[in-house]
Amino acid sequence: MSVGSSRFVLILLLSSLLLLFNFGKSQQQLIVNYYNQSCPNAEDIIKQQVFSLYQKHGNTAISWIRNLFHDCMVKSCDASLLLEMKTKEGKIVSEKASPRSFGMRNFKYVNKIKQVLENVCPNTVSCADVMALAARDAIFLLGGGEIEMKTGRRDSKESYEAVVEQFIPNHNDSLSLVLSRFQDIGIDPQATVALLGAHSVGRVHCVNIVNRLYPTVDPTLDPEHAEYLKRRCPTQNPDPKAVQYARNDLESPMVLDNNYYKNVLGHKALLLVDQQLGSSPITLPYVQNMASNNSYFLDQFARAVLLLSENSPLGDDQGEIRKDCRHVN
């Protein structure tokens, strides 16, 4: 073998080893019942806490789902969303403060559940897994059925506050950009349409609706529904701190079902990104199928949630098990 050929083979081998090394550093193996031995009651404890909070504050169920989305879309499902990190100047930075996190709440309950777990199994269950399992249980409470969620995630040691907007699409973004952002983390168009079905529950603040109402009504919006929305949002410049909102779904606002897709087809979707699903040849067939078959929607939603929840889990060398979900150890 010539000297040149030997060098080429050596470079190829080194490159392969480097790729394997980097892959090993960045990926954690997620499995079902990860805490079976280390903390056998972990999933039951989380479920009991989620159910108890739901009885007191029904909107927590919606918060759990949104938490998972906002955490997993930004690099990894690693609870980076919850971090409150202090800069050298003493300023607190957090993904929670990003404009993309507008309207999110109930973060304190993640730490509440975490502390219950710490009392039973110290330094064992990650905040990232608390968020994932809480979302799973919330989906069940909202009528979305049971999902077999894998666990074993590690918590991030850094906040990605500076780059949140590069990963999480805005409700006014083009559908092509939204689909691209999801595709970047392995979520196909069908799964993206299903995930957006989470908008069948909860509400939207007027701040995010008025662009379709003023100064003129978006022609793709049903006129009668537009009048309802104007009553809910009577001014073009609503106060972001005021409780001014409209329900995503007037028929079953706290049930995860396919009414969302019926609203899209009926031009009653609230956000621009939702309405675009009904006009794109890529997404329209999925919208129509989900609108006509609730079981199909729920199956696809479960598949999409699992794809989202397994985005780039951190390995032990990159992540940790936080004691307090707001701070690195």
N, C-alpha and C positions, 0 to 999 in steps of 0.2 A: 504494500500500500504506500502511495506517495506521501510526502510530508504534508502537502496541501489537503489530501483526502483525510489524513489522520487528524489534522486540525479541524476540519469540517465536522468529523464524527464527534470529536471532543466537545466542540461548541454545541452540537445538537444534544449531546448527553447532558451537558451542564444546563442548557435551556430547559430541558425536560425536568431535571431535578429541581430547578428554580420554580417552575410552574407548580410542581407537586408540593413543594415547600410552602409556597404562598397560598395554595388552595387549603393546605392543612391548617395554616394560620387563621384563615378567614372563615372557615365553615365549622359549625357545631352540628353534630348529628342529633336531630330531633326525633323523639320516639313517643308513642302513646304510653301513658302511665310512667313517665320518667321518674316520678317521685315515689314509686311503689315501695322502695326499700328505705330511702332516706327520710321521707315524710309522708307516710301512707295516707294520712287524712287531709293532705294539702288541698286536693281538688274539692273535697266535701266542704272544707272550711271556706274556701272561696265561694262556692255555690251558696252556702248558707248566708254568707255576708251579702252577696249580690241580691239574693231573694229578699232578705230582711230590708235592705236599703230600698228595693223596689216597692215594698209595701208602704214605706214611709214617703218616698220620693220617686214616683213613677218615671220621672224624666231621667233618672240615673241610668236606666237601661239604654236609652238612646246615647247618652254620654259614653258608655262603654264601647259601643260600636264605633263612634266617631274617634275615640281615643286610639283604637287599634288602627284605623285608617291613617290618621295623622302620624302615628309613630312609625308604622311599617313602610309608608311611602318614602320616608326620608332615610335612605341608605340601608336601614336594617330594622327588624323588629327587636329593639334593644332598650326600650324605655328612655331613650334620649329626650323624648318629649317632656318628661317630668323633671329633668335636671334644672337646677337653679345654680348657675356657676358665677363666681365672683371674678371680675377682671382685676388687673393690677391696679386700676384706678378706683376699685371698690364698687363698680357698677355690677348689678345682677343681670345676667343675660339668660334667656330661656326661650326655647321654641314656643312655649306657651304664650309668649308676648308677641309673637309674629302676627302680622295682619291676617295670615292664613288661618290662625287659630281664633279669629274673631267669633265670639258667641259661645266658645267652648267653656265648660264649667264642670264642677264636681270632681276636680282633680284630687281634692283632699281625701276622697274616699278610697283612692288607690292606696295611699299611705296608711289609712285606717285598717284596711285588710292586711297590708304588709305587716303591720305591728302585731296583729292577731297571730299571724303565721310565725313571726319572730319569737313569740312567747312559747310556741309549741315546738318549732324546728328552727333554731337560730342559724343564720347564715346558710340557708339551704335553698329557699324558693326565690327566684329572681323576680324583680318588679315587672320585667318583660313578660314573664309567664303569668303573673297576676293579671296583667292587662289582657292577654290573649284569652285566658280562661274566663275572665269576667265578661268579655265580649261574647264568648260562646254561650254562657249562661243567660246573658241578656237577650241574645237572639232567640233562645228557647222561650223566655218569658214573653217576648213580643209575637210569638206564634210562628217563629221561623224553623221550628223543629230542632232535633238534636244533631250536633256536629261532633265528630271525633277529632278533638284538637290534640296535636302533638305538643310536647313540652321539652324543656332542656335548654331554653334560651339563656343567654348571658346579658347582663346590663352594660350599656355603653359607659365609658369613662369620660366621654366628652359630649358637649351639646353641639348641635349643628344649626344653631339659631341663625347664623349668617347665610346659610344656603337653603333654608326651608323653601323659599319661593322657586328655587330651581327644580324642586322635586314634586311639590304639591300643586296641581293645576288649580287655576282660579275658575270660579263659576261662570265668568264671562269669556274664558278662553275658547278658541275654536275647537271643534270636536276633534279635528285631526291632531291638534296638540295634546288634547286629553288622552286620546287613544295611544299616542306615542309615549306619553309619560307612563302609562300603565304597561305598555309593551316592554318598556325598559326594565321592568322588574318581573317580566314573565307572565303578565296577565293579558290574555288574548281579548279581542273585541267582544266576544260573547260573554266572557267573564266580566269585562268592564261594564257592559250593559246591565248585567245582573247586580254588580256591586252598587251601581247608581240607584238600584231599587231600594237601597236603604233610605232613600229620600221619601219612601212611602210613610215613614214615621217621623214624628217631630214637627218642627216649625222652622220658618225662615224669617230672619229679621228684615224689616222693611228696607234697611240700608242696602240689602242685596236684591231687592225687587224693584225699587223705584225707577231704575234705568229702563225698565220695560213698560213703565206707566207714564212717565213725564219726559219731555213736554208733550209728547204724543204717545198713544198706546201702540205697543209693538203689534203690527198687523198679524203676526202668527199667534197672538193670544186671543182666546175666545172673548168676545165683547162683554158678555154677561159676567164672566169670571173676572174680567178686568175691572168691572164696576165694583164687584165684591172686594177686590184687592185695593182699590182706591179708597174704599171705606175703611179698610184696615190700615192703609198707609196714605193718609190724606194730604201729606206734604211731600214736595220733591226732595227736601233735605231733612230727613228724620234724624233725631238725636240718637247717636249710636248707644248711648247709655240708657235710653228709655226702653220700656217694655212694649215695643211696637213690632208685631209680627203677624204672619199668616200661617195657617196650618198647611202642610204639604198635601194632606189628603183630608177632605172634610167628612168623608164617609167612615173611615176607620183609621183615625190619626195615630192610634197607639197599637196598630197591628201591622206586622211586616207581611204585606201581601201584594198582589199584582195590580191593585188599584192605581199604583203609580204609573204603570204602563198604559192603562186605560186613560188616565189623565193626559199623558203625553200625546196619545192618538187623538184625544178630544181637545187638544190645544189649551189644556188647563195646567200644564206644568209651570212651576214658579220660576225656576232658574233657566237662564238661556242655554246652558249646557244640557239641561234635561230636554228642552224642546228640540234641540238639534238632533237628538237621538231619533226623533220621528221623521226627519227629513233626509237623513243620510242613507244611501243605498247599502252602506256597510252595516249599519246598526238597525235599520228599520225592520228587516225580517226577524231579528231577535226580539225587538219590541213587540211586534205583532204576535209572535209565538208565546211570549211571556204574558201578554195581555189576555190571551185566550186560555191559558193553562197555568193555574197557580202552582200546581205540583212541579211543573217544569221549571218555573221561576225559582221556587225554593231549592230545587236540586242544583240549579246553576249558581244560585246565591251561595249555597254551602260550599260548592267547589271553588268559587271565587274567593271566599273568605279564607279557605285553607291555603290557596295560592298566595294570598296577601300575607297571611300570618307566618309563612315560612320563608319570607324574603331575607336572604343573606344573614342567617343567624351567626352571631359572633362566636369565635372559639375561646377557650379558656385563656389563651395568651393575650387576647384583645379585650375581653369583657370581664365582668366580675359579678358577684351577688351583692347588691347594695343592701345595707342595713336600713337606710332611710332612702326612699325612692327619689327624694329631692336632691341628694348629695352623693358624690362619689365617696368611697370609703377612705 
